Amino acid sequence: MGLITLSDHVHDIVENSIKAGATNIKLIINETRDKFEFCVEDNGPGIPEEILTRIFDPFYTTRSKKIRKVGLGLPFLKQATEMTGGFVNLTSKKGVGTTIKALFFKSHIDCQPVGNLVDTIFALLLNQEINWYIKRCFENDCYEIDSSTIEKHLGKINTPSKMKLLGDFLKELEKMLKDGEDNI
């Protein structure tokens, strides 16, 4: 499965939303020197109550047994958060959508490295079937990016040159964020 960084967990949870049929996904990532938290909110079909009770069971999955016999993403997320003193909270309403919040304490010895959030965000944004809203904060500085802004400035991301522009733009936003520049 390869969930070795916190950005891997972010990607895995967002992929769950996509596989469930969400068309609008809101991703908020807040990071400080000691904490890393993310929230994924989607407009998918929601999770039925009988599934919610087993959602963190590693030997339970709703996918076809021909494809996958176990579901490990959510149990791994829960274990990873709790090992740092954090938590994962999942709420869902059938026909409305699902929200997952996870908190990690980075200073804990068992916390995984953050990983490459720029590449994670870039990979997600390449799925243009989804209406994205992404907010990324480090300490008190933030940037926001959404599907309509990307389309307004770049159109469809359908060529290598547009992919490079988007990737370079995200790298610059992240650099400014980590450098603490104002007016991001």
N, C-alpha and C positions, 0 to 999 in steps of 0.2 A: 504494500500500500504506500509506503514511503512518506508517512506523515512525520517528518523529522524536524520541521521548522514550524513556527507559528503561522507563517504565510501559507504553508501547506494546509493547515487546518482551515484557514480562511477560504482558500480555493475549494477544498472539499465540501464545505458547507454551502458555498454558493453553487457549486455543481449539483448538489442535492436539490436546490431550488429550481434550477434549470431542468433537471430530469423530471421533476414533479409537474412541470408545465407552466411555471411562472413566466410572465411576460414583463413585469415590472419588478426590479430588484434594487433595493436601497442597501448600500454597504457603508457603514461608518466604522472607521478605525481610529481609536484614540490611543496614543502612546505617550508615556512619560518616561523618565529615567528608570522608574520602578515598576510601572504597570503597562500592560498591553491588553487592550480590550477591543472587541469587535462586536458588531451587531449586524445581522443580515435579516432584512425584512422583505418578504415577497408577497405577491398577490396570487400565489398558487392555490390549488384546490383545498389546502388545509389538510390536517391529519386527523383522521377519525379517532375518537376517544379510546377505542379498544387497541389501537396501535400506539397511541401516546403512552399507555401504561407499560409498553415493552420497548420503547424507542431506544433506550440505552442498553438493551440486552445484546451482547455481541453475537449471540447465536440466533438472532431474529432479523429477518429482512423481508421487505415486501416485494423485492425483485424476483423474477423467475429463478427457480432453483437451477435451471440450465445455465443461467448467467452467473449467479452468485449464491452460495449456500449460507454465507454469514454477512452481516452488516457491521463493519468495524469502525467507520468514520466517526459516528457520534459517540460510541463507547470510548474510543481513543481520545476524542476531544474532552469528554468528561474526566477521564483519568488524568490527562495532561493538565487540565485546569486545577483539579483538586490536589494534585501533587505539589503545586506551587502555593496552595492556600487560597486559590481562586474558586470559581464556580462556572457552571454553564446553566443557563435558564432557557427553556424552550416553551413557547406558548403558540397555540394554533387554534384557529377557528375554521371549521369546515365551511367551504365556500368563500372564505375571506382571505386566508393566507397564514403564513407562519413567520414567527420572529424568533431568532436564536441570538442570545447574548452570551459572550464568554469573556472571562477575566482571568488573566495570568499575572502573577507577581514575578517580574523579571529578575529580581535580586535573589530569588530562591534558587538554591543549588540545582533543583530538579527542573528548572524552566528551560525549555528548548530555546535555541536561538531564534530571533525574529525571522531571519531569512530574507529573501528578495521580494519585497512587497511591490516594487516597481514592475517586475516581470509578472507577478501575479495579477496586478491590476491591468496591465497591458493585455495579458492573455484573456482576461474576462471581457474587456472592452472590444476585443475582436469579434465577439459574438454579437452581431448587430441585430439579431432577432429580439434581443432583450432591450427594454428601455431602462437604462442605467442611471442611477444617481449614486455617486461615490464621494464621500467626505473623508479626508485623511488628515489627522491632527497629530502633531508632535509638540509636547508641552503646551504652549498657548497659541501656537501658529497652526493654521489649517489651510488646505486648499480643497476645492470642490470641482468635480467634473461630472458632466452628464451627457447622455446621448445626443440631445438636441444641440448642445454647444459644439460637440465634435462634428456632427453632421453639418452645422452651419459653417464651420471653418475649414473642414477637410472633405466634406461630402462623405460618400461611402468609402470605408477603408478597404479598398479592393486592389491596391497596387503595392508593390514593395516600397515605393517612395513614400506613399501615404502611411504605411506601417512604420517606416523609419521616422517620419515626422512625429507621429503619435508617441512612439517610444522615446525619442529625444525630448519631447515636451514633458512627458511624465518624469524622466530622469532629472530634468531641470527643475520641475516643481518639487521633487523630493530633495534635491540639493538645496534649494532655497529654504525648504521647510527645516532641514537639519541645520542649516547655517543660521536659522532664526531671523531671516529677512522679513521685514514688514511688507505689507501690501501684496501678499501672495494671491 
